[in-house]
């Protein structure tokens, strides 16, 4: 049931959603009446020209559907830039690779901060699959950066294929990977998917799990205090080890940093989360119906950070650390930034409000986590304040 508070889309937006809906319906019919939820999520987010991240609607900021940490102001980016500055200076001609550049706000702050510190990376590379977002990023950085800095920025269509050194960074990327939904049935794990009801509307359905999903559920269950009860529904990123190898495998010396909302595995699959972590966002409202306005609604799942650590280790990385966003930012100089003089009282109030949203437990501070995977470097110091690696 959709909350009555959700706003109605305009005629053009609704027509866009209907075009994507027709595209998904056609695929369900062609597949014999059922597709896995992971495929539905992939189409809803990334179908060319129609998916949520592939079309042209505003997604980030107050006029979009959600606000990410870089959109709040410069503090997040300044802390990240300070945290990795020493690492960049240790490496020979390091690259910075950002997965999904959002509005370009983070890139602008990072590059301006490093320019002031005299430690710009050799290249700032943005892997952005959305043509619309890529254009917005380019426009923002052309306007906001001096030419000697802008010349180091490039957009790439796929992860680096040649060996490189530097930092791979992803803020709110893992939560948008198409997730496999499963439920514990009478005979074991089942895969949840999407079919059409008698009136042609999307609805949940389930099929016996394939061998890959059965193994994935058995693996995650082995680390839990109690077995998952019949009827338990949740998500697993069965493709995560291959994805990690694809995006970070050629990083020969450096650090991969992931920031997202999620939990260690033992907290992710607690009994009270028996309906999973799937969440939908539309115009800053959260709801639980992934079939509402496809193409206009963001779909995401929380991140199993234990799985991220395992995937990183399988790809040849060591765990550098794991902590809350609040601990990471405070350990990387947020308090010093707040102590700097402000231009005027209003600027100080804005900065304090930004910091509050970044670190308070009821905001982003505890809900968002940071994990670092290192190879050929020592980056444990970034997580010295509040490291929670033992909980993974």
C-alpha positions in Angstrom: 0.0 0.0 0.0 1.4 3.4 -1.0 1.3 6.1 1.6 -1.2 8.8 0.7 1.4 11.5 1.3 3.3 10.6 -1.8 3.0 13.4 -4.4 1.5 12.8 -7.8 3.8 13.1 -10.8 3.1 15.4 -13.6 1.7 14.2 -16.9 5.2 14.0 -18.6 6.7 12.2 -15.7 3.9 9.7 -15.5 4.1 9.0 -19.2 7.8 8.3 -18.8 7.1 5.9 -16.0 4.5 4.1 -18.2 7.0 3.7 -21.0 9.4 2.0 -18.6 6.6 -0.1 -17.2 5.7 -1.3 -20.7 9.3 -2.2 -21.3 9.4 -4.3 -18.1 6.0 -5.9 -18.9 7.3 -6.9 -22.3 10.4 -8.6 -20.8 8.3 -10.4 -18.2 6.0 -11.8 -21.0 9.0 -12.7 -23.1 10.5 -14.6 -20.2 7.4 -16.7 -19.7 5.7 -14.6 -17.0 8.5 -14.1 -14.4 11.7 -12.3 -14.0 14.0 -12.2 -10.9 13.7 -9.1 -8.8 17.4 -8.3 -9.5 16.5 -8.0 -13.2 13.5 -5.8 -12.3 15.7 -3.6 -10.2 18.3 -3.4 -13.0 15.6 -2.2 -15.5 14.0 0.2 -13.0 17.3 1.9 -12.3 19.4 1.5 -15.5 17.2 0.7 -18.5 18.7 3.0 -21.3 16.9 6.3 -21.5 14.2 5.1 -19.1 15.7 3.9 -15.8 15.9 6.0 -12.8 19.6 6.7 -13.2 19.5 6.7 -17.0 16.9 9.4 -17.5 17.1 13.1 -17.0 15.1 13.9 -13.8 16.9 15.5 -10.9 17.9 12.9 -8.3 20.2 14.6 -5.8 19.6 17.5 -3.5 16.6 19.2 -2.1 14.7 19.2 -5.4 15.4 15.5 -6.1 14.5 12.3 -4.2 17.3 12.1 -1.6 20.3 14.1 -0.3 23.7 12.5 -0.2 26.5 13.7 2.1 28.4 15.7 -0.6 25.2 17.6 -1.4 24.9 19.0 2.1 28.0 21.2 1.7 31.8 21.0 1.6 32.6 19.4 4.9 32.3 15.7 3.8 34.6 16.3 0.8 37.0 18.3 2.8 37.4 15.5 5.4 37.8 12.9 2.7 40.4 15.0 0.9 42.3 15.5 4.1 42.1 11.8 5.0 43.8 10.6 1.8 46.1 13.5 1.1 49.1 11.8 2.7 48.4 8.5 0.8 48.2 10.4 -2.5 51.6 12.0 -1.8 53.2 8.6 -1.2 52.1 7.2 -4.6 53.7 7.8 -7.9 51.3 9.7 -10.2 48.2 8.5 -8.4 44.7 8.4 -9.9 41.5 9.0 -8.1 38.6 7.0 -9.5 35.1 7.9 -8.4 32.3 5.5 -9.1 29.1 7.4 -9.9 29.9 11.1 -9.6 26.4 12.3 -8.6 26.0 16.0 -9.2 29.8 16.6 -9.3 29.7 18.2 -5.9 32.2 15.8 -4.3 34.6 16.1 -7.2 34.6 19.9 -7.0 35.3 20.0 -3.3 38.0 17.3 -3.4 39.9 18.9 -6.3 39.7 22.4 -4.8 40.9 21.1 -1.4 43.8 19.1 -2.9 44.8 22.1 -5.1 45.1 24.2 -2.0 47.2 21.5 -0.3 49.4 21.0 -3.3 48.6 17.3 -3.7 46.4 17.0 -6.7 46.2 13.5 -8.2 47.5 13.0 -11.7 44.0 12.3 -12.9 40.5 12.5 -11.4 38.5 9.9 -13.3 34.7 9.6 -13.0 33.0 6.4 -14.0 29.5 7.6 -14.7 27.0 5.4 -16.6 24.3 8.1 -16.9 24.8 10.4 -19.8 22.6 13.0 -18.2 24.5 13.0 -14.9 27.8 13.1 -16.8 26.6 16.3 -18.6 25.6 17.9 -15.3 29.0 17.0 -13.7 30.9 18.4 -16.7 28.9 21.7 -16.5 29.4 22.0 -12.8 33.2 21.4 -12.9 33.7 23.6 -15.9 32.1 26.4 -13.9 33.6 25.7 -10.5 37.2 24.7 -11.2 40.3 26.6 -12.5 41.6 25.3 -15.8 44.8 23.8 -14.4 42.6 21.6 -12.1 39.8 20.9 -14.7 42.4 19.5 -17.1 43.0 16.6 -14.8 39.4 15.4 -14.9 38.2 12.8 -17.3 35.1 10.6 -17.7 35.5 6.9 -18.3 33.0 4.3 -19.6 34.4 1.3 -17.7 36.8 0.6 -14.8 40.5 1.1 -15.6 41.8 -1.9 -17.5 45.5 -1.2 -17.1 47.2 -1.4 -13.7 47.0 1.8 -11.7 47.7 3.3 -8.2 45.6 5.6 -6.2 42.2 5.6 -4.6 38.9 4.1 -5.7 36.0 5.9 -4.1 32.3 5.1 -4.1 29.6 6.9 -2.1 26.2 5.3 -2.1 27.0 3.0 -5.0 26.8 -0.4 -3.4 23.2 0.1 -2.3 22.1 0.6 -5.9 23.6 -2.7 -7.2 20.7 -4.9 -8.4 20.1 -7.2 -5.4 18.8 -10.8 -5.4 15.8 -11.2 -3.2 15.2 -14.5 -1.4 12.9 -16.0 1.1 13.2 -19.1 3.2 10.6 -21.5 2.0 9.4 -24.9 3.3 12.1 -26.6 1.3 14.9 -24.1 1.6 15.8 -20.8 -0.1 13.6 -19.5 -2.9 14.3 -16.6 -5.3 11.8 -13.7 -5.3 10.8 -12.1 -8.5 8.1 -10.2 -10.4 5.1 -11.4 -12.3 1.9 -9.9 -13.6 -1.5 -10.3 -11.9 -4.7 -10.8 -13.8 -5.0 -7.0 -14.4 -1.4 -6.7 -15.6 0.0 -5.2 -12.5 3.4 -6.1 -11.0 3.3 -8.4 -8.0 5.8 -10.5 -6.1 6.3 -14.2 -7.0 8.9 -16.8 -6.1 10.7 -19.7 -7.7 13.1 -22.4 -6.4 16.6 -20.9 -5.9 19.4 -21.8 -8.3 22.6 -23.4 -7.0 24.4 -20.0 -6.8 21.7 -18.5 -4.6 21.5 -21.6 -2.5 25.3 -21.4 -1.8 25.1 -17.7 -1.1 22.3 -18.1 1.5 24.1 -21.0 3.1 27.3 -19.0 3.3 25.7 -16.0 4.9 23.7 -18.2 7.3 26.9 -19.9 8.5 27.9 -16.6 10.2 24.6 -16.0 12.0 23.8 -16.8 15.6 20.6 -18.6 14.6 19.2 -20.0 11.3 16.9 -17.9 9.2 13.3 -18.8 10.0 10.8 -20.0 7.4 9.2 -17.0 5.7 12.3 -14.8 6.3 12.8 -12.4 3.3 16.0 -10.5 2.5 18.6 -9.6 -0.1 22.1 -10.8 -1.1 24.4 -9.4 -3.7 25.5 -12.7 -5.3 27.4 -10.8 -7.9 29.5 -8.8 -5.4 32.8 -10.8 -5.7 32.8 -10.5 -9.5 31.8 -6.8 -9.3 34.6 -6.0 -6.9 37.1 -7.7 -9.1 35.8 -5.8 -12.1 35.9 -2.3 -10.5 39.0 -2.7 -8.3 41.0 -5.6 -9.7 43.5 -3.5 -11.5 44.2 -1.2 -8.5 47.7 -2.5 -7.8 48.7 -0.1 -5.0 46.3 2.0 -3.1 42.9 2.1 -1.3 39.3 1.4 -2.2 36.9 3.4 0.0 33.2 2.6 0.1 30.6 4.7 2.0 27.0 3.5 2.3 24.2 2.6 4.7 24.3 -0.9 6.0 25.4 -3.3 8.7 27.8 -6.1 9.5 26.3 -9.4 8.5 25.1 -10.5 12.0 23.1 -7.3 12.2 21.9 -7.3 8.6 20.1 -10.6 9.0 18.6 -10.1 12.5 15.2 -11.7 13.1 13.5 -8.3 13.3 14.6 -7.6 9.7 12.5 -10.5 8.4 11.2 -8.4 5.4 14.7 -7.4 4.3 16.1 -3.9 3.8 14.7 -2.9 0.4 13.8 0.8 0.5 12.3 3.1 -2.1 12.6 6.9 -2.4 10.3 9.3 -4.2 10.5 13.1 -3.7 12.2 12.7 -0.3 9.5 10.2 0.9 10.6 6.6 1.8 8.2 3.8 1.1 8.3 0.0 0.6 6.6 -0.6 -2.8 9.2 -1.1 -5.6 6.5 -1.3 -8.2 5.3 2.3 -7.7 6.2 4.6 -10.5 9.1 2.7 -12.0 11.7 5.0 -13.5 10.7 7.8 -11.1 11.5 6.0 -7.9 14.9 5.1 -6.5 15.3 1.5 -5.3 18.1 0.5 -2.9 19.0 -2.1 -0.4 21.2 -1.8 2.7 24.8 -3.1 2.4 26.2 -6.2 4.0 29.6 -4.9 4.9 30.9 -8.3 5.9 30.2 -9.3 2.2 32.2 -6.2 1.0 35.2 -7.2 3.2 35.0 -10.8 1.9 34.7 -9.7 -1.7 37.7 -7.3 -1.2 39.8 -10.1 0.2 38.9 -12.4 -2.6 40.1 -9.7 -5.0 43.5 -9.5 -3.3 42.9 -6.6 -0.8 43.4 -6.4 2.9 40.9 -4.8 5.2 42.2 -1.3 6.2 39.3 -0.6 8.5 35.6 -0.3 9.1 33.7 2.4 11.1 30.7 4.6 11.2 30.6 7.8 9.0 30.7 9.9 12.2 33.9 8.2 13.4 35.5 8.5 10.0 34.8 12.2 9.6 35.7 13.1 13.2 38.9 11.1 12.9 39.8 12.9 9.7 39.6 16.4 11.0 35.9 17.5 11.1 36.4 19.1 14.5 39.3 21.2 13.1 37.2 22.4 10.2 34.4 23.4 12.6 36.8 25.4 14.7 37.9 27.5 11.7 36.5 31.1 11.6 33.3 31.5 9.5 32.6 34.3 7.1 29.6 35.4 9.2 27.1 34.0 11.8 24.8 32.6 9.1 27.7 30.7 7.5 28.6 29.2 10.8 25.0 28.1 11.4 25.0 26.4 8.0 28.2 24.7 8.7 27.1 23.5 12.1 23.8 22.2 10.6 25.8 20.3 7.9 28.0 18.7 10.5 25.0 17.8 12.6 23.4 15.9 9.7 26.7 14.2 8.8 27.6 12.8 12.3 24.5 12.6 14.6 23.2 9.1 15.2 19.7 10.0 14.2 20.9 11.4 10.9 23.8 10.0 8.7 26.4 9.5 11.4 25.6 5.9 12.4 23.4 4.8 9.6 26.2 5.3 7.1 29.4 3.2 7.4 32.8 3.5 5.8 35.0 0.5 4.8 38.5 0.6 3.4 40.3 -2.1 1.4 44.0 -1.6 0.9 46.7 -3.2 -1.3 50.4 -2.2 -1.1 49.7 0.7 1.3 49.0 1.1 5.0 45.8 3.0 5.5 44.7 1.8 8.9 45.2 5.2 10.5 42.1 6.5 8.6 40.0 4.2 10.8 41.9 4.6 14.1 39.0 6.6 15.6 36.2 4.1 16.3 37.3 1.1 14.2 34.7 -1.7 14.2 36.5 -4.3 12.1 35.9 -6.8 14.8 32.2 -6.7 14.1 32.5 -7.8 10.5 
